[in-house]
């Protein structure tokens, strides 16, 4: 799977990527059915052309947002079947886009302030605690405290009854 370089994406879209090219390659390679992933060597709308000519796959798949006449023509020239997929999330899941992620007013990531172990299944089977109560309602959590006092930090995209809501935003560069 060819991924656009950070520079190519900046040149085409005029903005930085949410995840840098190394992170994107790592995430895509983590998908079980992906044979390989790499950053394209070229630039521009056909930044993948050199690799496409080397690999000559049976299919070239794009989503509707990336469907261009240039890509379709290149595939026709090389005898590669060009497939356009619509962005349709699995039933029950919200649609995602970079634009929508940039507009969120909360952090959808696990926040780890320090190493933790209370969210580990082995520990929970011996001593279940507040993590088990919120495990299916939060995207992430951290149980912290000092000197006998403590607090549970929950990261969620939906309100949690009884919790104090704190909004966090990433600063634009």
Secondary structure, DSSP 8 states (H G I E B T S, - for coil): -EE--HHHHHHHHSS--SS-HHHHHHHHHTSTT----EE-SS-STTTTHHHHHHH--SEEEEEGGG--HHHHHHHHHHT-EEEEE-----TTS----HHHHHT-SS--S---SS---TTSHHHHHHS--HHHHHTTT-SEEEEEEETTEEEEEEE-SS--TT-----------
